Amino acid sequence: MEKIKVGVLGATGAVGQRFVQMLQGHPWFEITALFASERSAGKRYVDACRWNLRGDMPASMRDVIIQECEPGPDCQIVFSALPSETAGEIEEDFAEAGYVVCSNARNHRYDADVPLLIPEVNPEHLGLIEIQKRNRGWSGCITTNPNCSTTHLVSALHPLHVRFGVKKVFVVTMQAISGAGYPGVSSMDILDNVIPYISGEEEKMEQKEPQKLLGVFDGAGIRYADFVVSAHCNRVPTRNGHLEAVSVEFETKPTQEEIVAAWREYRPLAQQLKLPSAPQPAIIYDERQDRPQPRLDRMAGSVPGMATVVGRLRPDPLLHYKFMVLGHNTIRGAAGGSLLNAELLVAQGYFGQAPALLAESATFA
């Protein structure tokens, strides 16, 4: 298939760099435009961007001239790594101009007509796109991926919710410093320390994102799932990888064996379609009593950094069961989430290709 042309909004930032890195050699997409702030526009990418990821800046991107964040360049999809202070209006401008915006920013996550997506969890929520276009008179659209800590929590809960019904969730997150962007948290603040507060994080996990993600699309909108989440969110001195301690009460209490079976038998649509960035399997259950660990397990899986790793399943004396969840925050929890959303859009025919044909080309070069 002919590759789809894509752009990256906020290409010089931490998440923007991750988009640029993950799109190299992609079988369906090729970068044709990089966008950043006015102070970077007109410069070569290598001159405007301080590359902070492991490995060198891709050679093919070094001399690309950065453009201002305005519609016009020749691409069909734009991946947004813009900060929330500027993302909202810019993303709307691109959607109105006919682009498909796959956003990592929080600005439109809670709009009633904007899909908040994890492709394994709620692909049917793409039905909101036609409602969004009608509501706003756009020829393009906006899709979003959730907060990095929500992504892996909900990914682990989804197969359990489908089988047993989630009623209550208590979660304590230990979130890596890269989740704060670059340069992130001051070394004087985070070394020899844990910071028990991340602005807005607990509200996202408790009141907004899990219930929308696990809600039902009824043809007119999303009926939010009816369960309660209590969250404690902490910043810890780990470079990458969010570790979460989760306790759950179910509508119908399963056995431990049934929970493990639900994770191991989980094969949602993204995996069935063999989307290029979809890990096989989506959830990895680790039986070792001291796993998962961020340094050892954040890159686990067939697509490094894209799987959710769970472990330490055991009875909970307050709720029914407790377990640990680990996921890479800047790969699956940020750029990789938006990338997989775009792949789902392609596979569902939003760009004219047929899913059966796409499955045959779903490997990286």
N, C-alpha and C positions, 0 to 999 in steps of 0.2 A: 504494500500500500504506500501511496505517497504520504510523506510525513506532514503532519499538521504544524503550521507555524505558530510559535508561542512567544510571549514576552514575559519579563519579570519586572514587576513594580517593586521599587525598593531594593534593587539588586545589590547595592553596596553593603547592606546591613547583614547581621548574622543569619537571619532566616533567608534573606535574598541570596546570600552566598550558598546556602544549603540547596536552594532551588537550582542554582546554576550548576552545582556539583552533581546533583541527582539527575539532571536532564541530559548529561553527557552520555552519548551512545544510546539514548532512549529509542526503542524501535518505532514509536508512533509520533514523537514530537521532536522538533528542532527549534532552538532559540534563534529568533530573527530580530529581537529588540530587547534592549536593557533600559530600564527607566530608573531615575533617581531624582533627588532634589535639584533645585536650581543651581546650587553651588557645584554640583557634580556634572550637570548637563554640559555637553560639548567636550568633555574630557574622555580619553580612552579609559576603558574599564580598569586597566592595570594602574593608571595614574590616580583614579578616583577611589579605588577600593583597597583597603588594607585587608588582605586575605588572611583569615584567622582559622581556617579549617586545616585539618591534617592533609598533607600533600600540597602540591603546587596549584595555583590558579590554572584552570584549563587553558592550554595554549590558544585554542580557537576563540577564546573570549577576550584575550588580553587587549587586542586592538579595536574591539567593538566600541563605537562612540555612544556614550550614554545620552539618552534623550530625556526631556522633561516629561512629567507624568500627565500627558495629554493624549487623547485619542488621535489616530492618524496613521501610525505605522502599520505595515502589512503583517498582521498576525490575527489569528482567530481566537486564541485563548490568552488571557493574561493571568499570571499567578501573582497574587498580591501578598507581599511581605511588608507592607507599609505599616508604620506605627499608627495606633488608634487615633492619634491627634489629627492625622491627615487622611486616613484611609476612607472614611465614609463618603465624602463628596466625590473624591477621585474615582472610587469604584463605581459609583452611580453614573458618573460621566462616561466611563468606558462601557458599562452595560447599556446605557441609552444609545450609545454610538454603534451598538451591534456586537460588541465583544462578549465572550463568555468569561466571566471573572470567577476564578477559583481562589477564594480569599482565606488567609490565615488570620486576618484581623478580627477583632471581636465586634466591630461596629454594627454589622447586620445579622449576627447570629440569632438574635431573638426576635427579628421581624417575623410577623405571622406568615408572610408569603415567601420567605427565603429558606431554602433547605439548609439545615444543620446536619452534616452528613458524616457517618462512618460507613463506607460501602458495605462492610460485612453486616452491619447492624440494621440499617434502615434505607436501603436503596429505593424503596417505594416512595420515599419522601421527595424524590425527583419530580413527582407529580405536582409539586408546588410551583415548578418553573412556569408552566403555562398560566397559572393563576397570577404569578408575579408579572409576567409580560402583559397580561390583560389589565391588571391593576395599575401598572405604571406606564403603559404605552411604550415599552422598550422592545427593541428587536433582539437585544442581548439579554443576559441574565447574570445574577450573582448566586454562587453557592459558597458555603462556608464549611470549615472543619472546626471541631470544638477545641477548647482549651487542652493543653498537653496532658494535664493530670486527669481530666475527665475522659480523654480518649481511651486510655488503657483501663480505667475503672469500668467504663461502660462496655468495652470490648470483652472484659472478663465476665461481666454480669449478664450480657445478652443471652447466651445459650442457657443460662440458669433461669433467667426471667421467662423465657419462652416455655420452659418445661415445668417450672415450679412456682413462678410468680414471686417477684421481689416485693417485700413489704416494708422493710426497714434496712438502712445501710448506715454503718458507722465507719468512717475512713480517716486515717491519719496519714498524711503525705509527707515524704522526705524528698524535697525537690532540689534538683541539681542547680548549681549557680548559672549554668548556661541558659536556663529558663528566663533569666533576667536580661538576656541580650548581652551585647558586648559594649563596654567592658564589664557590665553587670555589677555585682556587689563588691564593694571595696574589700581588699584583703584584710584590712584592719577590722572590718566588721564580721567577716565570715570565718577566718582562721581561728581554730580553738573555740568554735561557737556554733550554735544553732539559733536561727532567727525565727521565732514562732509567729510570724505574720508575713503574709504576701498580699499586697493590696488587691482587693476585689476577688481573690481566688476562692475563698470559702463561699461567697455568695454565688459564684458561677456553679460550683459543685453542688450546693445545697438547693438552690431555688430555680435554676434556669436550665442547665444543659442536660443532665441525665434524663429528666422527665420528658424533655422534648425529643431527645434521641430515641428513647424507648416508647414514645407515643405512637399513636395509630393515625395514618393518613386516611381520612374518610371521604376524600374526593373534593372537599371544600377547604380543608385545613388540617391541622394536627390536633388531635385530642391527647393531651399530655398524660403520661403514665402516672398512676396514683400510688406513689410510695414516697417515703421520707428519707432524706439524707442528712446526716450530721457530719461535718468535716472540720478537721484541724489541719491547716496547711503550714508547712515549715520549710524554710530554706536551709539546706545542709551543705557542708563543704565537699560535695561530690561534683565532678566536672560535668558529666552527662549521665542521664538516666534517673527517672523518677521512681522511687520505691514507695509503695502504698500498703499500709496494713488495713485490711478490710474485714468487717464483721457484717453478717447478713442474716436477716430473718425472712423466711419465705411464707407464702400463702399455704403451700403444702410442703411440709418438711421432708426433704429427701434423705437418703443415706449418703455417706461419704462416697461410696462406690458409684452411686447415681450421679453425683456431682462430677467426679472425675470422668465418667463416661460421657456426660454432656460436653465437657471440654474436648475430649479426645475424638468424639464423633462429629464435632462441629465443622461443617463444610458449607459456609454461606456462599452467596452468589458471586462475590468477587473472586473466590477461589475456584468456583465452578467455571467461571469465564476465563480463568487463567490470566487475569490482568497482570501486566508486566511487573507492577510493584506490589502485588498481593503475595504475602508469604504463604508458603505451604508447609505446615498448617498455619492457620491464623493464630491459634493459641497453643503454646508449648507448656505442658504440665511437667514440672521438675519434681521428682519424688525425694530428692536429697533434702535432709532436714535443715540444712543451712543455706538453702537457695530459694529464690534467686538473689543475686548480688549485682549491683550496678556495674562494677568494674569487670566482672566475669561474664555477665549475661545480657548486657544491653544491646549487643550486636548479634544475638542468637537468631537463628532462623535462616530460611532459604534466601530471603532478601534481607541483608544485614540491617538491623535497626527497625524493621517494620513489624515484627511479631510482638505479641503480648505474652509475657512469661509469668506463669502463676506457680505457686508452691506453698508449702507449709499448711496445707488444708488440715483442719482439726476442729473438734467441737468447741463452741463458744458458750461459756456459762451464763452470759446475759442474753445473747441472741441465739441463732441456731449453729452457725459455723463461722470460722474466721480463716483467712488465708492472706498470702502476700501477692502483690501484683507489681510487675516491673515493666517499664517501657522506655524506649529512647525518646527523649522529649523534643529534640530538634529535628530528628528524622521523622518517625511516625507521628509524633505529637505536634509537628509543625509542617515543614515543607512536604514531607512524604504523605501526610494526610491530604493536603490539597492536590498533590500529584495523583494519588489514587482516586480522588473524586473526579478529576479530569478524565482519567482512564475509564471510569464507570460511565461518564457521559458519552464518551466515544463508543463504548461497547453497547450502550443502550440506544445507539442510532442517532444521537443528536448532531452528528457530523456526517451522516449518510452511510457509514460503514455498517456491515452486518456482523453481529457478534460471533457467529459461527466461523467467519473468515478470520476475525481478529485473534481468536484463540490460537490459531496456527502460527501467528507471528509474535506471540507474547513472550519473547525472550530478549534480554539485552544483548546488544552487539559486543 
